[in-house]
Each structure stands twice: as C-alpha cells, then as structure tokens.
Amino acid sequence: MKHRPITIALDEHTAAHVAELFRSFSDTSRVRIVSVLVNGKMNVSALAQAVGISESAVSHHMRGLRQMRLVTSRKEGKEVYYSVEDEHIIHLFQQGVKHVQDE
C-alpha cells in the first residue's frame, strides 16, 4: 500500500486530536476491550468476562472510549450493548496489531 506523505505540519488542533486518539489506546484494558468489540457488539457483563476485569472497570473504560467516539452504545431493553462501528477505528486498530505481530 502506497502512502501519501504529509507535506505540511499539522495544525495544533488536529495534532491534539490525533494525540488524544492514540492516547485512548495507551491502556492495555482498553486495547483488549476494543479487540473484542471489533468482532461484534457486547454488553458490560460479557466484556468483563471476555477481558477478565470487573464490570465497574469496563464501565469506566467504556465512558472514555465513548467520549473519544471509538465505540458506540445502543440500549436494547435493560442492557446496553457496545460496538466499534467506525471502519477507520477498526482499520487503525487492526494495523496496530499487525505492526506489533510483524515485528
């Protein structure tokens, strides 16, 4: 895949948002949560079991991931289900995993 070079420096606003995006992936629990969610929607209980952390910890991470618009939530009855629907985020995450696995 051919990449186009960035010919000018990013403005401060854009650079800050990109830094915040990557900061969202700076916690292993959040990375593990996203790794599960790229495969489909889950509620907090299922995420806690899949990742091996408490439901309150999952809820805490989901709040931050929602604020960064990395995950979306949808209420179905009494349950809230989370998913990663943005193809850019899925691609970015998969490329990060591929980069680490290819080292």
VOPA-349725 format. One record per residue: residue number from 1; residue in three letters; chain; y, x negated, z negated of N, C-alpha, C, O in turn. Coordinates in steps of 0.02 Angstrom, whole numbers, padded with zeros to 5 digits. Example, Ala and Ser with C-alpha at 12.3 -4.5 7.8 and 13.67 -1.06 7.14 Angstrom:
VOPA-349725
NODE  vexvo  seza  kolro     n.Y     n.X     n.Z    ca.Y    ca.X    ca.Z     c.Y     c.X     c.Z     o.Y     o.X     o.Z
NODE      1   ALA      A  -00284  -00660  -00390  -00225  -00615  -00390  -00165  -00660  -00390  -00166  -00712  -00423
NODE      2   SER      A  -00112  -00642  -00354  -00053  -00684  -00357   00002  -00645  -00394   00057  -00670  -00402
***
This chain:
VOPA-349725
NODE  vexvo  seza  kolro     n.Y     n.X     n.Z    ca.Y    ca.X    ca.Z     c.Y     c.X     c.Z     o.Y     o.X     o.Z
NODE      1   MET      A  -00059  -00042   00000   00000   00000   00000   00062  -00045   00000   00067  -00091  -00040
NODE      2   LYS      A   00107  -00031   00045   00168  -00070   00050   00223  -00040   00007   00234   00021   00010
NODE      3   HIS      A   00256  -00081  -00031   00310  -00058  -00075   00377  -00079  -00046   00385  -00134  -00020
NODE      4   ARG      A   00425  -00033  -00052   00492  -00049  -00031   00527  -00084  -00089   00524  -00060  -00146
NODE      5   PRO      A   00560  -00140  -00076   00595  -00174  -00131   00657  -00136  -00151   00689  -00102  -00110
NODE      6   ILE      A   00674  -00141  -00215   00737  -00112  -00239   00791  -00162  -00221   00789  -00220  -00243
NODE      7   THR      A   00839  -00140  -00182   00890  -00186  -00157   00951  -00190  -00201   00991  -00237  -00195
NODE      8   ILE      A   00959  -00142  -00246   01016  -00144  -00292   00990  -00132  -00363   00937  -00102  -00372
NODE      9   ALA      A   01027  -00155  -00412   01007  -00144  -00481   01015  -00070  -00498   01061  -00037  -00474
NODE     10   LEU      A   00970  -00045  -00539   00975   00025  -00561   01037   00034  -00604   01058  -00012  -00639
NODE     11   ASP      A   01066   00093  -00600   01122   00108  -00644   01094   00116  -00716   01035   00127  -00725
NODE     12   GLU      A   01138   00111  -00765   01118   00112  -00836   01081   00177  -00854   01031   00175  -00890
NODE     13   HIS      A   01104   00233  -00829   01073   00297  -00844   01001   00300  -00819   00956   00319  -00857
NODE     14   THR      A   00990   00280  -00757   00923   00280  -00728   00878   00230  -00764   00821   00245  -00780
NODE     15   ALA      A   00905   00171  -00777   00866   00119  -00812   00844   00144  -00881   00788   00130  -00903
NODE     16   ALA      A   00888   00178  -00916   00872   00204  -00982   00816   00256  -00979   00772   00256  -01022
NODE     17   HIS      A   00817   00299  -00928   00764   00349  -00921   00697   00317  -00903   00645   00339  -00927
NODE     18   VAL      A   00698   00267  -00860   00636   00233  -00842   00608   00197  -00903   00547   00198  -00915
NODE     19   ALA      A   00651   00165  -00942   00629   00131  -01003   00598   00181  -01052   00547   00166  -01083
NODE     20   GLU      A   00628   00239  -01059   00602   00291  -01104   00535   00317  -01080   00490   00329  -01120
NODE     21   LEU      A   00528   00324  -01015   00464   00345  -00986   00408   00296  -01005   00355   00316  -01029
NODE     22   PHE      A   00421   00233  -00994   00370   00182  -01010   00359   00176  -01085   00304   00160  -01107
NODE     23   ARG      A   00410   00188  -01124   00403   00186  -01197   00355   00242  -01220   00321   00234  -01271
NODE     24   SER      A   00353   00296  -01183   00308   00351  -01200   00235   00329  -01198   00192   00358  -01231
NODE     25   PHE      A   00220   00279  -01158   00153   00252  -01152   00140   00193  -01198   00090   00158  -01190
NODE     26   SER      A   00184   00181  -01246   00179   00122  -01289   00135   00133  -01350   00128   00088  -01391
NODE     27   ASP      A   00107   00192  -01357   00065   00207  -01415  -00006   00223  -01390  -00015   00263  -01344
NODE     28   THR      A  -00056   00190  -01420  -00125   00199  -01396  -00149   00271  -01403  -00187   00295  -01360
NODE     29   SER      A  -00128   00306  -01454  -00149   00377  -01461  -00120   00419  -01405  -00155   00462  -01377
NODE     30   ARG      A  -00057   00409  -01388  -00027   00447  -01333  -00062   00430  -01267  -00074   00475  -01226
NODE     31   VAL      A  -00078   00367  -01256  -00113   00348  -01195  -00181   00381  -01192  -00202   00405  -01139
NODE     32   ARG      A  -00216   00383  -01247  -00282   00414  -01249  -00277   00490  -01239  -00319   00519  -01206
NODE     33   ILE      A  -00225   00521  -01266  -00214   00592  -01256  -00202   00606  -01182  -00232   00652  -01154
NODE     34   VAL      A  -00158   00567  -01151  -00144   00577  -01079  -00207   00565  -01038  -00219   00600  -00989
NODE     35   SER      A  -00248   00516  -01058  -00310   00502  -01020  -00357   00562  -01019  -00393   00572  -00970
NODE     36   VAL      A  -00356   00601  -01072  -00397   00662  -01074  -00364   00718  -01034  -00397   00754  -00998
NODE     37   LEU      A  -00298   00724  -01041  -00263   00780  -01009  -00257   00774  -00933  -00248   00825  -00900
NODE     38   VAL      A  -00263   00714  -00906  -00260   00709  -00832  -00321   00743  -00800  -00321   00757  -00740
NODE     39   ASN      A  -00372   00756  -00841  -00433   00789  -00815  -00431   00865  -00824  -00476   00900  -00799
NODE     40   GLY      A  -00382   00891  -00860  -00378   00963  -00868  -00345   00982  -00934  -00331   00939  -00976
NODE     41   LYS      A  -00331   01046  -00941  -00295   01070  -01000  -00340   01072  -01061  -00401   01082  -01057
NODE     42   MET      A  -00308   01062  -01120  -00343   01064  -01184  -00296   01088  -01238  -00235   01081  -01232
NODE     43   ASN      A  -00326   01116  -01291  -00285   01134  -01348  -00286   01077  -01399  -00322   01027  -01390
NODE     44   VAL      A  -00247   01084  -01452  -00240   01030  -01501  -00307   01013  -01534  -00322   00954  -01543
NODE     45   SER      A  -00346   01063  -01551  -00411   01050  -01583  -00457   01008  -01539  -00487   00960  -01562
NODE     46   ALA      A  -00461   01027  -01475  -00504   00990  -01429  -00478   00919  -01418  -00516   00872  -01413
NODE     47   LEU      A  -00412   00913  -01413  -00382   00846  -01405  -00396   00802  -01465  -00414   00744  -01458
NODE     48   ALA      A  -00388   00830  -01525  -00401   00792  -01586  -00473   00767  -01588  -00486   00710  -01606
NODE     49   GLN      A  -00519   00810  -01569  -00590   00791  -01568  -00603   00738  -01514  -00639   00690  -01526
NODE     50   ALA      A  -00575   00747  -01455  -00586   00701  -01400  -00558   00632  -01414  -00588   00581  -01395
NODE     51   VAL      A  -00500   00629  -01446  -00465   00566  -01458  -00483   00535  -01525  -00477   00474  -01535
NODE     52   GLY      A  -00506   00577  -01571  -00527   00552  -01637  -00470   00541  -01686  -00471   00496  -01727
NODE     53   ILE      A  -00418   00584  -01680  -00363   00583  -01728  -00353   00653  -01755  -00381   00701  -01727
NODE     54   SER      A  -00313   00661  -01807  -00304   00726  -01838  -00264   00773  -01792  -00227   00751  -01748
NODE     55   GLU      A  -00272   00838  -01804  -00235   00887  -01766  -00160   00880  -01777  -00120   00889  -01731
NODE     56   SER      A  -00140   00863  -01839  -00068   00854  -01851  -00041   00794  -01813   00016   00796  -01788
NODE     57   ALA      A  -00080   00741  -01806  -00059   00683  -01767  -00053   00702  -01693  -00006   00682  -01659
NODE     58   VAL      A  -00102   00740  -01668  -00099   00762  -01598  -00036   00804  -01588   00000   00794  -01539
NODE     59   SER      A  -00023   00851  -01633   00036   00894  -01626   00100   00852  -01625   00146   00866  -01586
NODE     60   HIS      A   00103   00802  -01667   00161   00757  -01669   00170   00722  -01601   00225   00719  -01574
NODE     61   HIS      A   00116   00695  -01574   00120   00661  -01509   00137   00710  -01453   00173   00693  -01406
NODE     62   MET      A   00110   00770  -01457   00124   00819  -01404   00198   00838  -01402   00226   00849  -01348
NODE     63   ARG      A   00229   00841  -01460   00301   00856  -01462   00340   00804  -01422   00383   00821  -01382
NODE     64   GLY      A   00324   00740  -01433   00359   00687  -01397   00342   00687  -01323   00386   00677  -01281
NODE     65   LEU      A   00279   00698  -01306   00259   00700  -01235   00291   00759  -01199   00308   00753  -01140
NODE     66   ARG      A   00298   00815  -01233   00332   00873  -01203   00406   00858  -01192   00434   00874  -01140
NODE     67   GLN      A   00438   00827  -01242   00509   00810  -01236   00521   00764  -01177   00573   00769  -01143
NODE     68   MET      A   00474   00719  -01164   00481   00673  -01107   00458   00705  -01041   00459   00674  -00989
NODE     69   ARG      A   00436   00767  -01046   00411   00805  -00988   00350   00771  -00955   00341   00775  -00895
NODE     70   LEU      A   00310   00739  -00997   00248   00709  -00972   00191   00760  -00974   00143   00755  -00936
NODE     71   VAL      A   00196   00808  -01019   00146   00861  -01024   00182   00928  -01025   00241   00933  -01042
NODE     72   THR      A   00144   00980  -01006   00170   01048  -01010   00125   01086  -01058   00068   01067  -01070
NODE     73   SER      A   00151   01140  -01085   00112   01182  -01130   00113   01254  -01104   00161   01277  -01074
NODE     74   ARG      A   00057   01288  -01118   00052   01357  -01098   00013   01394  -01152  -00041   01373  -01172
NODE     75   LYS      A   00042   01448  -01176   00010   01487  -01229  -00037   01537  -01197  -00018   01575  -01152
NODE     76   GLU      A  -00099   01537  -01221  -00150   01585  -01199  -00177   01618  -01262  -00218   01589  -01298
NODE     77   GLY      A  -00155   01678  -01275  -00173   01712  -01337  -00141   01675  -01395  -00081   01665  -01396
NODE     78   LYS      A  -00182   01656  -01444  -00157   01619  -01502  -00157   01544  -01491  -00127   01507  -01531
NODE     79   GLU      A  -00189   01521  -01439  -00195   01449  -01426  -00142   01423  -01378  -00120   01459  -01332
NODE     80   VAL      A  -00120   01362  -01389  -00075   01328  -01343  -00116   01274  -01308  -00148   01232  -01340
NODE     81   TYR      A  -00114   01274  -01242  -00151   01226  -01202  -00100   01178  -01169  -00048   01199  -01145
NODE     82   TYR      A  -00118   01115  -01169  -00075   01063  -01141  -00108   01034  -01079  -00169   01033  -01073
NODE     83   SER      A  -00067   01012  -01032  -00093   00981  -00972  -00041   00934  -00943   00019   00937  -00960
NODE     84   VAL      A  -00064   00891  -00899  -00021   00847  -00860  -00023   00874  -00789  -00074   00869  -00755
NODE     85   GLU      A   00032   00903  -00767   00032   00934  -00701   00074   00896  -00650   00067   00907  -00590
NODE     86   ASP      A   00117   00851  -00674   00160   00813  -00629   00120   00758  -00595   00096   00712  -00628
NODE     87   GLU      A   00113   00763  -00530   00073   00713  -00493   00101   00642  -00500   00064   00594  -00498
NODE     88   HIS      A   00167   00636  -00510   00197   00570  -00520   00170   00538  -00584   00153   00479  -00585
NODE     89   ILE      A   00166   00578  -00637   00142   00552  -00701   00068   00535  -00696   00046   00483  -00721
NODE     90   ILE      A   00029   00578  -00664  -00043   00564  -00655  -00052   00499  -00616  -00092   00457  -00635
NODE     91   HIS      A  -00015   00492  -00562  -00020   00432  -00520   00002   00369  -00559  -00032   00318  -00557
NODE     92   LEU      A   00058   00374  -00595   00082   00318  -00635   00030   00298  -00687   00016   00238  -00695
NODE     93   PHE      A   00001   00347  -00721  -00049   00333  -00772  -00111   00300  -00740  -00136   00250  -00765
NODE     94   GLN      A  -00135   00328  -00686  -00194   00301  -00652  -00182   00230  -00626  -00227   00188  -00629
NODE     95   GLN      A  -00122   00217  -00601  -00105   00150  -00578  -00103   00100  -00636  -00125   00043  -00628
NODE     96   GLY      A  -00077   00122  -00693  -00077   00079  -00752  -00147   00061  -00774  -00161   00004  -00790
NODE     97   VAL      A  -00192   00111  -00775  -00261   00098  -00794  -00294   00052  -00743  -00328   00004  -00762
NODE     98   LYS      A  -00283   00064  -00679  -00312   00022  -00627  -00287  -00050  -00634  -00326  -00097  -00627
NODE     99   HIS      A  -00223  -00058  -00647  -00195  -00125  -00655  -00229  -00163  -00711  -00246  -00221  -00704
NODE    100   VAL      A  -00240  -00129  -00768  -00271  -00161  -00826  -00345  -00176  -00811  -00370  -00229  -00829
NODE    101   GLN      A  -00379  -00130  -00779  -00451  -00139  -00765  -00463  -00193  -00713  -00516  -00223  -00713
NODE    102   ASP      A  -00415  -00204  -00668  -00423  -00255  -00615  -00408  -00325  -00638  -00421  -00373  -00602
NODE    103   GLU      A  -00381  -00332  -00699  -00362  -00399  -00723  -00422  -00444  -00733  -00414  -00502  -00752
***
